[in-house]
């Protein structure tokens, strides 16, 4: 199957090319940009002699005529403008941006500070949290890939939210991301001199992933109250750790909670629930499509601690996008994604 990628000059687009270049079922047919038309390796020299494509302008007619799927790896606010060009085309779409994730268009405008796509367009998109929406993804033509923070957070919370075992107003998420999560556009806040040996909190109570997290949590359990969600930048290239706190509804043991998670993820190959007392780090999922989850229960406070780690460019972006494309085309979801994490 032939794939087109729109928006290949950001880190998500580059990671998508890395994954698809080794995929046995998909081939990279074309790569597209709204910027200069140059060889891909001009932007990313590590792809020299691996991805030979030249960046092309976006031509929806040509893309749809020659490809089976198009990946939008564009910044927010771009796919919402371009997607309508594909409305009448026979091609599957996987959108990695945030433009199609929020059903409430007022929320999109408030949190993203951009004009939303038309309601009828947004309504066509299926939310692609692979482990928990597989049935709908399998029949989808247009798919919205989850954000990186929401992926780690939602995978960490899903078992306890769906089973209603935590107090709905007690959820606190303390999340930290590598600098690649801030994108490739240079800024003072991501300069080496600013971030090296440093840790920064940012977008305090204002992060655009908050409504995405709350939207899915309330879909699972309507009683869930607004969450507290804090984000920080780590002085590392890639990786996310979401440390999540929630109070239990009733007395339970860590063994009972651990069994709940093991049962929830036993048939989900990219989620690894660690043994009791063993906690993941971001290095242990780097370069892979895994989400690793560790658990601990404070019996003094009745508060559960959930630690979820992912690679923000893989499970948080390109890896999950390809996992979703696999499901959409009816092939094994692990195809082309069995990367062993890079360590150290």
N, C-alpha and C positions, 0 to 999 in steps of 0.2 A: 504494500500500500504506500502511496506517495503522500508526503507531508510537506506543507508549506509553513514557514514560520514568519510571522510579522513581528518586528521589534527585536532584532537579534543583537543590538548593540549594548543591551543591559546585561547584568549578570545572570538573570533568569533565562534570557534567550541563549546566552553562551552555554549555560548548563544544559539546556534543552538540546542544543546541537551535540554536546558531548554524549548524552544518553542516546539520542536517535542515531548517531553515527555508528553505534554498535548494536542497534536493534535488529533482530533477525526478520521482522515482519514489516517495519516501516523504513522507508528511505527518505532522505532529505531531497526533495525535488527542487525547491526554490526557497530563497530567503529574501525578506523584503524589509524596506526601511522608508521612512519619510525624510531621511537625510541623504548624504552623498552616496552615489552608487559606486562602490569600490569593492575589491575582493574582501570576503569575510575576514581573511587572516590579517588584513590591514588593521582591523579593529582588535582582533584577537590572534596574535602571532602563534600562540600555542596550537592553533588549528591549521597551521601551514601544512599543506600536502594531505590533510585529513578531510577537511571540508573545503572543496575547491570552488564552491558557488561564489558568484558575484552578487552583492546586494542589489536588488531591483526595487523599482517603485511598486507600490501596491496597485495591482490590476485585478479586481475581483473576478472579472470575466475569465481571464487567463488562469488564475488560481483555481477557480471552480472547474474549469474545463480539464485541467491537468492533474488535479490532486484529489485525494479522498478525504483529507482532514487538514484544517488550518489551525495552527496554534497562534493565539494572540499573546505575545510576551511584551506587551506595551505598558507604558506608565498609565496610571489612572487618568481618565479623561480622553483617551485616544480611541480605545475600542468602542466606546459609546457613540463616537462619531462615525467610525468606519463600518460598524457591524451591519448597518442597514443596507450597505452595498451587497451583502451576502444573503439578504432576506429571501430572495427568490431563487437561490442557487442550491443545487444538489451537492452539498458538501457539509461534513460534520465540523463543528467549531468547538475548540477548547480555549476558553478565555482565562488567562492567568492573572489578569488585572482585577481590581476591585469593582469594576463598573457594573457588573451584573449580579453581584452577590446579595444586595439588599433589596427586598421586595418593596419596602417603603421608600418611595423616591424622595420624600422630604428628609428622611434620615440620610440618604446619600448626599443630598445637597448640604445638609448641616455638617456632616462629619468629614466629607471629602472636599467641600468648598468648590464644587464643580456642578455643571449642569448635568442632570441624569439623562440616560437614554430613554426613549419613549416607553411607557408602561407596557405596551403590547410586545415590545422587544424583550424587556427584562423578564416578562412572564414566561417566555419560551425557554428560559435557561433552567437547567437542573443543577442544584448545588452538589458539588462533587466531592463530598467527604467519603472517600472510597470505602472505608470499612463499615460505614453506617447508612449508606444510601445506594448500595450496589444494585438493587433491583431497578430503581429508577434510572441510574446511570446506564444500565444495559440497554435501555430503550430510548436513550436521549440522542437527539441530533445536535443540540446546543448545550454546552456544559460550562458552568462557572466554577473554576478551580478555587478552593478555599485559600485564604491568606495563611501566611506562615505561623504567626502567633495563634490564630484560631485553630489551626490543625493540631498543634501541640496541646493547647488548652482543652479542646473538645474531645480529643482522644483520651486525655487524662480524666476528664469529668464524666464522659458518657455512661459508664456502668453505674455510677452512684446517682446520677440525675435520672436516668431511665427507670431505675428501681426505687427512686424517691427515698433514699436512705440518709440524705443530708438536709440540714435546715435550709430552706430556700433563700433566706436572707443573710447567709453566713459566708458566702463564697468570696475569697480574696485570691487574686492571681498576681504573683510577683514574677514577671517574665524578663528574660535577658537574651539579647541577640548579638551575634557577631556583626561587624561593621558592614558586611556585604548586604545585610538586610536594609541598610539605609540607601541602597542604590549606588550607581556608578557616577552620578553627577557630583563633581567636586564641591565640597563645602568646608567651611572652617571647622565645623563640628566633627568632621571625620578625618581631618588632617592627622598625620602621624604625631606631630608635636602636641596636638590637642588630646588624642586618644591613647597614646602609648602610656602604659602604667597608670591608667585612669579608668574610671567607671562613671557613667553619666545616666541619670534619669532624664527622660524626655517625654514630651506630649502628655504631661501629667493630667489625668482625667479627660484627655482630649484625643486619645488615639483612635484612628478611624476603624480599627478592628473591634472596638467595643460593641457597636451595634450588631456586627456579624456574629460575635460570640453569643450575645444575648438572644438574637433571633433564633439560633439553632437550639440553645438551651430551653427556651420557652416552647419551641416546637416539640421537644421531648417531654417537657414537664411544664405545664402552664402556670404552676405556682411559683416558679423561679423569679426572684426579685432581681433588680439591677445589681451587677457585680462590681466589685472594686478591682480595677485592672491597671497595673503599673508596668511600664516598659523601661528598660535600661539598655545602653550600648556597652558591650564588652570589647576590650582591645584584642580581639581575635578576628580572623577572616570570616568564619562561618560557624553556625550552630545556634540553637535556641534551647534554653532551659526554662520551662515554666514550672515554678514551685507554687502549688495550689493548696489553699487551706480551706476547710469546710467542717462545720460542726455536725456530728451525727444526730439523727433524729431520735435514736434509741441506742442503748448500750449494745455494743458489738465488740468482737475481738478482731485483732489484726488478721488472724487466720481466716475468719469469716469474710472479711473484706477482700483479702488476697484471693480466696476461692472465687468470689464474685468476678474479679478481674480476669482470672485464669479462664473461667467459663465464658466470659464475654468475648475474649480474644483468641480462643483456642483454634478457630478456623480462619483467623485473619493473619496471614503470613508475615506482614510487615510490622506488626506490633509485638514487641517482646516484653512480657511482664516479668520483671526480675524476681528472684527469690526474696522472701522476707528478710529484711536487714541488708539487702544489697541495693545500691542506688546508682543510677546511670550518670555519666558525664557526657558532655557534648562531643568530646573526642571519640567516644566509643560508637557514635553513629555517623561520623564525618564521612562524606562522600557516598553515603548509602541512602536507601529509601526507608530505613527503619525508624520507628518511634519506640524508644525504650521507656518503660514506666517502672518507677519504684514507689513503694508505699510504706508509710509508718503511721501509727496511731498513738496519740498521747492520751493515756488513760486518765491522767490528772484532769485534763481539760475537755476530754471527749472530742478532740479536734483531730481530723484526719489530714495528713500531709501527703500530697500526690506530687511526684516529680516526673515530668515528661520531657524528654529530650528528642530533638530532631535536628537534621541538617536543614537549615532554612532554605537553601537552594535546591534541595532534593525533595524530601517529603513535604517541605514547605512550599514547593513551587514546581520545578521541572519533573522531578520524580513522580510526584502524585499526578501531574498532568498526563504523563505517559501511562501510569497505572490506570487512570480513567479512560484514556484512549483505548488501551487494551480491552477494558470491560465493554466499552461502546462498540468495539468491532468483534466482540465475542471470542477473543483469545484469552489465554490464561493471564491473569492480572500481573503475574510476576515476570512475564516475558520481557527480556531486555533490561531487567532491573535487579538482577541477583548480584549486586555489587557487595563485596565484603567491605566493611568500614575500613577507612585508612587509619592506621595506627602505627606509631605515635603521631 
